[in-house]
Amino acid sequence: MEPFEALRQIPKLGATAHDSLTTRERQIVLVLSEGLTNKEIARRLRLTEGTVKIHLHNIYQKLGISNRTALAVLAHTKTP
């Protein structure tokens, strides 16, 4: 199984949204959805905190959302 297969299982991050994100962006969404801070995400993925912020900005732009709360809600929202 692909390491980030879980993201494909999130209904709101289905084919279109998922396909627009890079592998690293999908990794960041997955880790962010665990409730980690930017600093913790950076440590886990061996990035700088600034790089995480840039990736998050790009993710928000691609998904049309404005902040990490909206991203976490989107990642955890299940459609019936």
Backbone as ProteinMPNN parsed JSONL, in Angstrom:
{"seq_chain_A": "MEPFEALRQIPKLGATAHDSLTTRERQIVLVLSEGLTNKEIARRLRLTEGTVKIHLHNIYQKLGISNRTALAVLAHTKTP", "coords_chain_A": {"N_chain_A": [[0.838, -1.171, 0.0], [0.528, 2.224, -0.793], [2.296, 4.776, 0.956], [0.757, 7.046, 1.537], [-1.824, 6.434, 1.045], [-4.005, 6.727, 2.662], [-4.889, 9.339, 2.346], [-6.29, 9.24, -0.042], [-8.498, 7.963, 0.771], [-9.978, 9.801, 2.1], [-12.921, 11.313, 1.663], [-13.513, 14.078, 0.863], [-11.074, 14.858, -0.059], [-10.744, 13.677, -2.528], [-10.287, 12.348, -5.819], [-9.839, 14.71, -7.556], [-8.864, 16.887, -5.879], [-6.839, 15.548, -4.503], [-5.15, 14.741, -6.582], [-4.144, 17.174, -7.407], [-2.312, 17.885, -5.514], [1.114, 17.714, -4.535], [3.349, 14.973, -3.785], [4.766, 15.564, -1.418], [3.152, 17.594, -0.379], [0.85, 16.108, 0.146], [1.856, 14.484, 2.143], [2.269, 16.368, 4.142], [-0.37, 17.236, 4.638], [-1.423, 14.869, 5.677], [0.107, 14.525, 8.046], [-0.448, 16.943, 9.343], [-3.146, 16.568, 9.822], [-3.09, 14.995, 12.026], [-2.869, 16.709, 14.056], [-0.508, 18.093, 14.527], [1.9, 20.722, 15.093], [3.41, 23.307, 13.015], [6.155, 23.245, 13.514], [6.474, 20.674, 14.597], [5.642, 19.152, 12.422], [7.658, 19.811, 10.629], [9.894, 18.672, 11.915], [9.165, 15.938, 11.893], [9.033, 15.378, 9.142], [11.505, 16.096, 8.345], [12.124, 18.745, 7.464], [12.484, 22.331, 7.094], [10.88, 24.709, 9.249], [9.983, 26.924, 7.854], [9.787, 25.924, 5.246], [7.662, 24.154, 5.559], [5.619, 26.003, 6.049], [5.499, 27.285, 3.56], [4.706, 25.144, 1.918], [2.188, 24.655, 3.085], [0.861, 27.044, 2.465], [0.728, 26.768, -0.338], [-0.88, 24.478, -0.501], [-3.284, 25.423, 0.637], [-3.98, 27.296, -1.321], [-4.354, 25.647, -3.595], [-6.504, 24.05, -2.769], [-8.431, 25.864, -2.215], [-8.871, 26.972, 0.337], [-8.503, 28.689, 3.543], [-6.983, 28.349, 5.878], [-5.249, 26.266, 8.384], [-7.08, 25.067, 10.055], [-9.373, 24.815, 8.488], [-8.296, 23.07, 6.63], [-7.767, 20.802, 8.211], [-10.383, 20.161, 8.993], [-11.474, 19.625, 6.481], [-9.924, 17.405, 5.797], [-10.793, 15.569, 7.669], [-13.528, 15.377, 7.373], [-16.205, 13.376, 6.57], [-18.197, 12.22, 3.949], [-21.581, 11.176, 3.784]], "CA_chain_A": [[0.0, 0.0, 0.0], [1.248, 3.486, -0.86], [2.335, 5.369, 2.292], [-0.246, 8.093, 1.732], [-3.1, 5.925, 0.547], [-5.043, 7.239, 3.563], [-5.445, 10.576, 1.797], [-7.264, 8.908, -1.079], [-9.689, 7.463, 1.447], [-10.71, 10.946, 2.634], [-13.843, 11.669, 0.579], [-13.389, 15.444, 0.383], [-9.796, 14.954, -0.754], [-10.825, 12.62, -3.524], [-9.443, 12.356, -7.007], [-9.435, 16.006, -8.072], [-8.008, 17.604, -4.929], [-5.663, 14.724, -4.222], [-4.263, 14.752, -7.74], [-3.512, 18.481, -7.568], [-1.273, 18.029, -4.506], [2.338, 16.944, -4.724], [3.555, 13.941, -2.767], [5.157, 16.217, -0.168], [1.969, 18.274, 0.139], [-0.02, 15.074, 0.72], [2.479, 14.084, 3.404], [2.017, 17.431, 5.114], [-1.788, 17.155, 5.012], [-1.589, 13.69, 6.524], [0.697, 14.789, 9.355], [-1.213, 18.031, 9.946], [-4.438, 16.041, 10.279], [-2.851, 14.37, 13.33], [-2.87, 17.787, 15.028], [0.837, 18.571, 14.794], [2.236, 22.102, 14.763], [4.356, 23.416, 11.897], [7.469, 22.82, 13.999], [6.441, 19.213, 14.713], [5.584, 18.633, 11.051], [9.013, 19.983, 10.087], [10.755, 17.637, 12.508], [8.766, 14.607, 11.432], [9.328, 15.215, 7.713], [12.877, 16.561, 8.131], [12.072, 19.984, 6.698], [12.52, 23.506, 7.954], [9.548, 25.22, 9.536], [9.638, 27.815, 6.747], [9.366, 25.09, 4.11], [6.317, 23.676, 5.883], [4.706, 27.128, 5.847], [5.346, 27.479, 2.113], [3.867, 24.048, 1.426], [0.814, 24.874, 3.548], [0.297, 28.123, 1.643], [0.404, 26.189, -1.646], [-2.011, 23.567, -0.304], [-4.476, 26.258, 0.811], [-4.315, 27.862, -2.627], [-4.853, 24.59, -4.478], [-7.78, 23.524, -2.291], [-9.357, 26.978, -2.04], [-9.182, 27.176, 1.748], [-7.712, 29.802, 4.036], [-6.153, 28.096, 7.05], [-5.013, 24.876, 8.775], [-8.31, 24.529, 10.637], [-10.202, 24.397, 7.355], [-7.648, 21.898, 6.045], [-8.001, 19.669, 9.111], [-11.804, 19.81, 8.879], [-11.622, 19.004, 5.169], [-9.28, 16.097, 5.834], [-11.513, 14.66, 8.57], [-14.949, 15.347, 7.046], [-16.636, 12.22, 5.786], [-19.532, 12.4, 3.365], [-22.366, 9.929, 3.945]], "C_chain_A": [[0.887, 1.239, 0.0], [1.198, 4.164, 0.509], [1.237, 6.393, 2.558], [-1.59, 7.715, 1.131], [-4.258, 6.457, 1.39], [-5.673, 8.511, 3.015], [-6.471, 10.302, 0.708], [-8.565, 8.414, -0.468], [-10.513, 8.589, 2.051], [-11.609, 11.461, 1.514], [-13.652, 13.07, 0.022], [-12.058, 15.688, -0.316], [-9.707, 13.836, -1.779], [-9.933, 12.889, -4.715], [-8.951, 13.742, -7.405], [-8.48, 16.726, -7.137], [-6.721, 16.836, -4.678], [-4.668, 14.807, -5.361], [-3.551, 16.087, -7.914], [-2.379, 18.702, -6.568], [-0.057, 17.178, -4.849], [2.432, 15.886, -3.622], [3.899, 14.575, -1.421], [3.963, 16.948, 0.449], [0.994, 17.279, 0.763], [0.532, 14.586, 2.053], [2.171, 15.109, 4.492], [0.562, 17.421, 5.56], [-2.01, 15.997, 5.976], [-1.069, 13.945, 7.937], [-0.067, 15.906, 10.069], [-2.537, 17.517, 10.506], [-4.32, 15.288, 11.602], [-2.781, 15.426, 14.429], [-1.508, 18.356, 15.355], [0.998, 20.04, 14.4], [3.184, 22.114, 13.569], [5.738, 22.913, 12.305], [7.545, 21.296, 14.093], [6.39, 18.54, 13.343], [6.989, 18.684, 10.439], [9.955, 18.915, 10.63], [10.441, 16.261, 11.948], [9.184, 14.365, 9.991], [10.73, 15.701, 7.333], [12.941, 17.739, 7.153], [12.32, 21.141, 7.654], [11.089, 23.971, 8.176], [9.07, 26.152, 8.418], [9.158, 27.055, 5.522], [7.966, 24.548, 4.337], [5.304, 24.784, 5.625], [4.447, 27.38, 4.364], [4.46, 26.389, 1.522], [2.413, 24.247, 1.842], [0.135, 25.977, 2.743], [-0.134, 27.583, 0.274], [-0.8, 25.254, -1.567], [-3.301, 24.365, -0.179], [-4.927, 26.834, -0.53], [-4.951, 26.819, -3.544], [-6.24, 24.098, -4.077], [-8.816, 24.615, -2.048], [-9.791, 27.177, -0.597], [-8.225, 28.223, 2.306], [-6.814, 29.504, 5.23], [-6.091, 26.607, 7.395], [-6.25, 24.252, 9.394], [-9.224, 24.014, 9.534], [-9.616, 23.145, 6.703], [-7.894, 20.656, 6.896], [-9.452, 19.213, 9.031], [-12.038, 19.093, 7.552], [-11.062, 17.584, 5.165], [-10.06, 15.091, 6.667], [-13.003, 14.534, 8.261], [-15.239, 14.14, 6.167], [-18.021, 12.53, 5.206], [-20.288, 11.082, 3.507], [-22.494, 9.138, 2.678]], "O_chain_A": [[1.886, 1.291, 0.717], [0.157, 4.132, 1.165], [0.835, 6.578, 3.707], [-2.386, 8.577, 0.758], [-5.369, 6.618, 0.886], [-6.868, 8.738, 3.201], [-7.427, 11.062, 0.556], [-9.613, 8.444, -1.114], [-11.644, 8.356, 2.476], [-11.114, 11.991, 0.52], [-13.63, 13.236, -1.198], [-11.935, 16.637, -1.09], [-8.696, 13.138, -1.869], [-8.928, 13.591, -4.604], [-7.747, 13.931, -7.577], [-7.396, 17.134, -7.555], [-5.638, 17.42, -4.646], [-3.466, 14.932, -5.127], [-2.471, 16.138, -8.503], [-1.568, 19.61, -6.75], [-0.18, 16.074, -5.379], [1.677, 15.918, -2.65], [3.37, 14.157, -0.391], [3.784, 16.923, 1.667], [0.381, 17.57, 1.79], [-0.227, 14.306, 2.982], [1.851, 14.749, 5.625], [0.285, 17.582, 6.749], [-2.71, 16.142, 6.977], [-1.739, 13.614, 8.915], [-0.306, 15.818, 11.273], [-2.994, 17.983, 11.55], [-5.331, 14.977, 12.232], [-2.649, 15.085, 15.605], [-1.358, 19.039, 16.367], [0.323, 20.534, 13.497], [3.698, 21.072, 13.159], [6.41, 22.232, 11.53], [8.552, 20.695, 13.717], [7.008, 17.498, 13.127], [7.444, 17.725, 9.815], [10.727, 18.323, 9.876], [11.343, 15.511, 11.573], [9.638, 13.273, 9.65], [11.096, 15.718, 6.157], [13.687, 17.733, 6.174], [12.36, 20.957, 8.871], [10.197, 23.663, 7.386], [7.887, 26.162, 8.078], [8.231, 27.489, 4.838], [7.166, 24.488, 3.403], [4.246, 24.535, 5.047], [3.317, 27.654, 3.961], [3.569, 26.672, 0.721], [1.505, 24.032, 1.04], [-1.035, 25.854, 2.38], [-1.219, 27.898, -0.213], [-1.641, 25.242, -2.465], [-4.303, 24.03, -0.811], [-6.12, 26.853, -0.833], [-5.966, 27.084, -4.188], [-7.058, 23.767, -4.936], [-9.961, 24.315, -1.709], [-10.946, 27.511, -0.334], [-7.259, 28.607, 1.645], [-5.962, 30.325, 5.568], [-6.783, 25.79, 6.788], [-6.459, 23.044, 9.278], [-9.778, 22.92, 9.631], [-10.358, 22.261, 6.274], [-8.195, 19.585, 6.368], [-9.725, 18.013, 9.005], [-12.723, 18.071, 7.507], [-11.664, 16.673, 4.595], [-9.998, 13.89, 6.404], [-13.675, 13.672, 8.828], [-14.585, 13.926, 5.146], [-18.898, 13.039, 5.904], [-19.707, 10.005, 3.369], [-23.122, 8.079, 2.673]]}, "name": "protein", "num_of_chains": 1, "seq": "MEPFEALRQIPKLGATAHDSLTTRERQIVLVLSEGLTNKEIARRLRLTEGTVKIHLHNIYQKLGISNRTALAVLAHTKTP"}
